[in-house]
Amino acid sequence: MPAKKKPNFIVVLIDDLRFDELGICGHPFMKTPHIDRIGHEGAMFTSAFHTTPLCSPNRASIITGQYASRHGIIDNVARDAHSHRLPNYHGILQRLGYETAHVGKWHMGNSGGPRPGYDRWVSFPGHGSIVDPVLNIDGDERQHKGYITDLLNDHAVEFLRKPRTKPFALFFAHKAVHPDAFQAADGTIDLSKGGYRVPERHADLYKGAHFPRRPNALPLAEVAKDKPAWTEAFQLKGNEASRKVLDGIKAGTDEEIRLRAAMMASVDEGMGEVFKALEETGQLDDTFILFLGDNGYFFGEHGLGPERRFAYEEGIKSPFLIRYPAWFKPGTVKDELVLALDIAPSIVDLAGGKKADFEHMQGLSLRPIAKNGKAIRSSFMCEYFSENAMPWLIGMSYKAIRTKRHKYIHWTQKSLDGVACDELYDLKTDPYEMHNLINKRGERATVARLRRQLATLVAQSVGL
């Protein structure tokens, strides 16, 4: 009997994409028919989350299946040497007989040079440039003319169309929808030059469109009354250094939201070319395609914008679409709690990995959800470590737990003259997290229970 054919893998990662920034996810005007096809012909997960909703830590979590507390990429500081030593699932796939490729943003360290685990490498230093970017192609680093999304689309499709005798795994990480930015080695970021840039063919796309704000898009003073941990940050948000960051991207305006949507148009065009390449080479139904963002984003919710790294739903929730007929029928909708950490173990599971291949992973394979509709967890932890990126964010580290019903956020460095800064939300009655229940006498038992569960998750995340 011939050996069972191993599936191919494509993971498509979008930078800063919110959970609702796709047509299939309810965006009021963005059109993403090719991306939506993944969910229409497969599964859409409506409760998918990031455990550290920030670029570098979460990218490391995706490729390792580990919490940031274990893999050590805890912020956007340039940890180039460390990023060469991560237990990346692509190295496991190589040992299992796969041809692997990374196309796009790496950003675990600012170097654009090849990392271990990949037979094909196309990336760029740091955040890269939207127009005429420097690309590092298998170690050859030089400038290329064009719009970065189009260039990355071309490289991805070229890899997919390549004749081969092995199964393949492509990690396809777009720069979109991140604006042009410079990030120093210490993690500080300058967004004042460039901002969001759209190709000329999409310059007027969605012009004049309005994105209706969610009910929790509130003034800073009103937010701080319910969320005292933000008092200092909101005071600092109005200073000159902070305004330089925020004004450079038109933070919180309809124009910012429109430009992000217009940038996604070229991403969607590329997804159309990916489907075409898979269909024309006869590989489509043998390929596991997963589409997600690397962290959320805020459009004014809780007084926030590009802060992205915080544990409210808009920050931690992700679009999460999978097309793989062997696992999911067309039009499947799943509401089980899944994490970016689950990508690595799911892929290694499907590739035929052995027990030793999973020992370092803290995520879980999605196989029980796909095969039996069985939940794989009842809660998870989110964590964030204070860093230098934005001048108004000082001492904002947290550990948080989210269950199907509740969210508890413990601000590990915040105390304001005895004022309790932690936050508790009942997501069933308060899905927009507008009513902090931490001081309600009737919630003391819930807080105590969640603190105990969080303590267990924190210990497990370190993995001692």
WOTATA-V460743 format. One record per run of one state. SS is the DSSP state (2 for helix, 1 for strand, 0 for the rest). FROM is the first residue (numbers start at 1). TO is the last residue. If there is no record, write none. Layout:
ss=[SS & SS]
from=[FROM & FROM]
to=[TO & TO]
This chain:
ss=[0 & 1 & 0 & 2 & 0 & 1 & 0 & 1 & 0 & 2 & 0 & 2 & 0 & 2 & 0 & 2 & 0 & 1 & 0 & 1 & 0 & 1 & 0 & 1 & 0 & 1 & 0 & 1 & 2 & 0 & 1 & 0 & 1 & 0 & 1 & 0 & 2 & 0 & 1 & 0 & 2 & 0 & 2 & 0 & 2 & 0 & 2 & 0 & 2 & 1 & 0 & 1 & 0 & 2 & 1 & 0 & 1 & 0 & 1 & 0 & 1 & 0 & 2 & 0 & 2 & 0 & 2 & 0 & 1 & 0 & 1 & 0 & 1 & 0 & 1 & 0 & 1 & 0 & 1 & 0 & 2 & 0]
from=[1 & 8 & 15 & 33 & 41 & 43 & 46 & 48 & 50 & 55 & 65 & 68 & 72 & 80 & 84 & 89 & 96 & 99 & 105 & 120 & 124 & 131 & 132 & 134 & 138 & 140 & 144 & 147 & 148 & 162 & 168 & 174 & 180 & 184 & 189 & 196 & 200 & 203 & 217 & 218 & 220 & 227 & 228 & 237 & 240 & 248 & 254 & 281 & 284 & 287 & 294 & 301 & 302 & 313 & 317 & 318 & 320 & 324 & 332 & 335 & 338 & 340 & 342 & 351 & 355 & 359 & 367 & 373 & 379 & 385 & 398 & 404 & 406 & 412 & 416 & 417 & 419 & 420 & 423 & 427 & 441 & 463]
to=[7 & 14 & 32 & 40 & 42 & 45 & 47 & 49 & 54 & 64 & 67 & 71 & 79 & 83 & 88 & 95 & 98 & 104 & 119 & 123 & 130 & 131 & 133 & 137 & 139 & 143 & 146 & 147 & 161 & 167 & 173 & 179 & 183 & 188 & 195 & 199 & 202 & 216 & 217 & 219 & 226 & 227 & 236 & 239 & 247 & 253 & 280 & 283 & 286 & 293 & 300 & 301 & 312 & 316 & 317 & 319 & 323 & 331 & 334 & 337 & 339 & 341 & 350 & 354 & 358 & 366 & 372 & 378 & 384 & 397 & 403 & 405 & 411 & 415 & 416 & 418 & 419 & 422 & 426 & 440 & 462 & 464]
